[in-house]
Amino acid sequence: MVIKESLRAHAYLSLYNVATDLVVANRIIPAEVTDPFFQRWKENQQQYKQEIHDNFRPLPVKEIPLYSEEMCGLPALERLKETLYAGEDPSQVYYKETTVKIVQENNLYSLELYLPGIAKDQIQLSKTGDELNVRIGNHRRNMVLPQALAALQPSGAKMEDDYLKIKFA
């Protein structure tokens, strides 16, 4: 459930042109925990970790262990920082994805929106004047189109490699 919610959030952020560069999987039971009580939990987590890597690819995934105490106070945040970044610059961009592209091929234009994990039948499109309205569930974005596209009409759309590709003619 949490993985699916995170996937939707990733797509909704992309809809608003906010790129995601890193996924953090937290509360992973450490390998040194050998109590048989946690065996089934650890097996399930292995499956979920694989699902996270598969569903968010090509984004890098960092894992944070389940700590033995709550994350409260500055010392706990310092420990989290060291676990997560281990000497890296936390302001670096870990992965760069272009969430909105305009592509011209042979005098034809297409607007490409990165919407990972969203099926085409969940997307509603409409154009009014120079605005394209994109709706996914309760999320809607009105995009002011550049002049090259504003004068044209959408002539079709398809999902390909997590991009909604809208053709204009």
C-alpha contacts under 8 A as a table, 3 or more apart, distances in Angstrom:
res1	aa1	res2	aa2	distance
1	M	4	K	5.24
1	M	5	E	6.30
2	V	5	E	5.08
2	V	6	S	6.15
3	I	6	S	5.07
3	I	7	L	6.19
3	I	52	I	6.90
4	K	7	L	5.00
4	K	8	R	6.26
5	E	8	R	5.13
5	E	9	A	6.17
6	S	9	A	4.97
6	S	10	H	6.11
7	L	10	H	5.04
7	L	11	A	6.37
7	L	55	N	7.70
7	L	56	F	7.53
7	L	116	P	7.60
7	L	117	G	6.76
8	R	11	A	5.11
8	R	12	Y	6.10
8	R	117	G	7.38
8	R	118	I	7.79
9	A	12	Y	5.03
9	A	13	L	6.01
10	H	13	L	5.26
10	H	14	S	6.33
10	H	20	T	6.85
10	H	116	P	7.27
11	A	14	S	5.03
11	A	15	L	6.24
11	A	114	Y	7.56
11	A	115	L	4.85
11	A	116	P	5.30
11	A	117	G	6.90
11	A	118	I	7.08
12	Y	15	L	4.94
12	Y	16	Y	6.64
12	Y	115	L	7.45
12	Y	139	H	7.25
13	L	16	Y	5.31
13	L	17	N	6.42
13	L	18	V	5.00
13	L	19	A	6.76
13	L	20	T	7.72
14	S	17	N	4.79
14	S	18	V	5.07
14	S	19	A	5.74
14	S	20	T	7.73
14	S	99	T	5.68
14	S	113	L	7.77
14	S	114	Y	6.09
14	S	115	L	6.08
15	L	18	V	7.39
15	L	99	T	7.48
15	L	113	L	7.06
15	L	114	Y	7.13
15	L	115	L	6.48
15	L	141	R	7.08
16	Y	141	R	6.83
17	N	99	T	5.57
17	N	100	V	6.68
18	V	99	T	7.33
19	A	96	K	7.41
19	A	97	E	6.36
19	A	98	T	7.32
19	A	99	T	6.48
20	T	23	V	7.87
20	T	59	L	7.88
20	T	95	Y	7.63
20	T	96	K	7.86
20	T	97	E	7.69
21	D	59	L	6.23
21	D	60	P	7.38
21	D	93	V	6.19
21	D	94	Y	5.19
21	D	95	Y	4.50
21	D	96	K	6.21
21	D	97	E	7.73
22	L	59	L	5.76
22	L	60	P	5.37
22	L	61	V	6.08
22	L	62	K	7.55
22	L	94	Y	6.11
22	L	95	Y	6.86
23	V	56	F	7.69
23	V	59	L	6.74
23	V	60	P	6.24
23	V	61	V	4.70
23	V	62	K	6.31
24	V	61	V	5.72
24	V	62	K	4.94
24	V	63	E	5.81
24	V	64	I	7.16
25	A	28	I	7.28
25	A	49	K	7.73
25	A	52	I	8.00
25	A	61	V	6.94
25	A	62	K	6.17
25	A	63	E	4.76
25	A	64	I	6.13
26	N	63	E	5.76
26	N	64	I	4.51
26	N	65	P	6.07
26	N	66	L	6.86
27	R	64	I	6.01
27	R	65	P	4.92
27	R	66	L	3.77
27	R	67	Y	7.16
28	I	45	Q	7.12
28	I	63	E	6.90
28	I	64	I	6.11
28	I	65	P	4.34
28	I	66	L	5.04
29	I	33	V	6.95
29	I	41	W	7.98
29	I	42	K	6.43
29	I	45	Q	7.89
29	I	65	P	5.78
29	I	66	L	5.26
30	P	33	V	5.67
30	P	65	P	5.79
30	P	66	L	6.80
31	A	34	T	7.21
33	V	38	F	7.61
34	T	38	F	7.30
34	T	39	Q	7.41
35	D	38	F	5.81
35	D	39	Q	7.05
36	P	39	Q	5.07
37	F	40	R	7.36
38	F	41	W	5.07
38	F	42	K	6.10
39	Q	42	K	5.17
39	Q	43	E	6.30
40	R	43	E	5.06
40	R	44	N	6.21
41	W	44	N	5.19
41	W	45	Q	6.12
42	K	45	Q	4.98
42	K	46	Q	6.27
43	E	46	Q	5.21
43	E	47	Q	6.66
44	N	47	Q	5.19
44	N	48	Y	6.28
45	Q	48	Y	4.90
45	Q	49	K	5.87
46	Q	49	K	5.13
46	Q	50	Q	6.31
47	Q	50	Q	5.26
47	Q	51	E	6.31
48	Y	51	E	4.86
48	Y	52	I	6.13
49	K	52	I	5.05
49	K	53	H	6.29
50	Q	53	H	5.14
50	Q	54	D	6.05
51	E	54	D	5.08
51	E	55	N	5.89
52	I	55	N	5.29
52	I	56	F	5.93
52	I	61	V	7.93
53	H	56	F	5.54
53	H	57	R	5.80
53	H	60	P	7.94
53	H	61	V	6.68
54	D	57	R	5.50
55	N	117	G	7.90
56	F	59	L	5.60
56	F	60	P	7.93
57	R	60	P	7.17
59	L	94	Y	7.96
59	L	95	Y	6.26
60	P	94	Y	7.09
60	P	95	Y	7.22
62	K	84	L	6.96
63	E	84	L	7.53
64	I	80	L	7.77
64	I	83	T	6.90
64	I	84	L	6.74
67	Y	70	E	7.02
67	Y	71	M	7.84
71	M	76	A	5.35
71	M	77	L	6.83
72	C	75	P	7.90
72	C	76	A	5.81
72	C	77	L	7.34
73	G	76	A	5.57
73	G	77	L	6.52
74	L	77	L	5.01
74	L	78	E	6.05
75	P	78	E	5.01
75	P	79	R	6.26
76	A	79	R	5.08
76	A	80	L	6.24
77	L	80	L	4.93
77	L	81	K	6.08
78	E	81	K	5.02
78	E	82	E	6.28
79	R	82	E	5.14
79	R	83	T	6.18
80	L	83	T	5.06
80	L	84	L	5.97
81	K	84	L	5.16
81	K	85	Y	5.77
81	K	86	A	7.30
82	E	85	Y	5.45
82	E	86	A	4.70
82	E	87	G	7.03
83	T	86	A	5.68
85	Y	88	E	5.02
85	Y	89	D	7.10
85	Y	90	P	6.29
89	D	92	Q	5.67
93	V	96	K	6.82
98	T	101	K	6.84
98	T	114	Y	7.31
99	T	112	E	7.86
99	T	113	L	5.69
99	T	114	Y	4.67
99	T	115	L	7.80
100	V	111	L	7.28
100	V	112	E	5.69
100	V	113	L	4.79
100	V	114	Y	6.37
101	K	111	L	5.83
101	K	112	E	4.98
101	K	113	L	6.63
102	I	109	Y	7.00
102	I	110	S	5.79
102	I	111	L	4.66
102	I	112	E	6.20
103	V	109	Y	5.65
103	V	110	S	5.25
103	V	111	L	6.44
103	V	112	E	7.52
104	Q	107	N	6.30
104	Q	108	L	5.58
104	Q	109	Y	4.53
104	Q	110	S	6.55
105	E	108	L	5.25
105	E	109	Y	6.44
108	L	167	K	7.66
108	L	168	F	6.83
108	L	169	A	6.57
109	Y	149	L	7.32
109	Y	167	K	6.06
109	Y	168	F	5.46
109	Y	169	A	7.19
110	S	165	K	6.29
110	S	166	I	5.25
110	S	167	K	4.32
110	S	168	F	5.75
111	L	164	L	7.99
111	L	165	K	5.84
111	L	166	I	5.13
111	L	167	K	6.59
111	L	168	F	7.86
112	E	163	Y	5.90
112	E	164	L	5.49
112	E	165	K	4.47
112	E	166	I	6.23
113	L	163	Y	5.26
113	L	164	L	5.07
113	L	165	K	6.61
114	Y	162	D	5.87
114	Y	163	Y	4.39
114	Y	164	L	6.39
115	L	118	I	5.90
115	L	162	D	5.52
115	L	163	Y	5.68
115	L	164	L	6.63
116	P	162	D	4.59
116	P	163	Y	7.09
117	G	162	D	6.53
118	I	122	Q	6.80
118	I	123	I	7.87
118	I	162	D	7.45
119	A	122	Q	5.56
119	A	123	I	7.30
119	A	159	M	7.40
120	K	123	I	5.45
120	K	158	K	6.87
120	K	159	M	5.96
120	K	164	L	7.52
121	D	124	Q	7.75
122	Q	136	I	5.92
122	Q	137	G	6.97
123	I	134	V	6.97
123	I	135	R	5.72
123	I	136	I	4.95
123	I	137	G	7.60
124	Q	133	N	7.94
124	Q	134	V	5.89
124	Q	135	R	5.05
124	Q	136	I	6.58
125	L	132	L	7.12
125	L	133	N	5.64
125	L	134	V	4.91
125	L	135	R	6.50
126	S	132	L	5.91
126	S	133	N	5.14
126	S	134	V	6.89
127	K	130	D	7.30
127	K	131	E	5.69
127	K	132	L	4.46
127	K	133	N	5.95
127	K	153	Q	7.74
127	K	154	P	7.75
128	T	131	E	5.36
128	T	132	L	6.54
128	T	133	N	7.81
129	G	150	A	6.96
130	D	144	V	5.86
130	D	145	L	5.51
130	D	146	P	7.78
130	D	147	Q	7.84
130	D	149	L	7.92
130	D	150	A	4.53
130	D	151	A	7.27
131	E	142	N	6.16
131	E	143	M	5.35
131	E	144	V	4.51
131	E	145	L	5.65
131	E	150	A	7.24
132	L	142	N	5.67
132	L	143	M	5.11
132	L	144	V	6.51
132	L	145	L	6.73
133	N	140	R	6.94
133	N	141	R	5.78
133	N	142	N	4.50
133	N	143	M	6.31
134	V	140	R	5.58
134	V	141	R	5.29
134	V	142	N	6.45
134	V	143	M	7.83
135	R	138	N	7.11
135	R	139	H	5.67
135	R	140	R	4.25
135	R	141	R	6.49
136	I	139	H	5.22
136	I	140	R	6.32
137	G	140	R	7.82
145	L	148	A	7.90
145	L	149	L	5.93
145	L	150	A	5.30
146	P	149	L	5.59
146	P	150	A	5.93
147	Q	150	A	4.95
147	Q	151	A	6.57
148	A	151	A	6.56
148	A	152	L	7.52
149	L	152	L	5.23
149	L	153	Q	7.69
149	L	168	F	6.85
150	A	153	Q	7.68
152	L	168	F	5.82
152	L	169	A	5.49
153	Q	168	F	5.40
153	Q	169	A	5.68
154	P	157	A	7.87
154	P	166	I	6.59
154	P	167	K	5.61
154	P	168	F	4.34
154	P	169	A	6.42
155	S	166	I	7.47
155	S	167	K	5.41
155	S	168	F	5.28
155	S	169	A	5.97
156	G	166	I	5.88
156	G	167	K	5.33
156	G	168	F	7.42
157	A	164	L	6.74
157	A	165	K	5.41
157	A	166	I	4.28
157	A	167	K	6.05
158	K	164	L	5.73
158	K	165	K	5.38
158	K	166	I	6.74
159	M	162	D	6.31
159	M	163	Y	5.54
159	M	164	L	4.54
159	M	165	K	6.14
160	E	163	Y	5.27
160	E	164	L	6.51
160	E	165	K	7.14
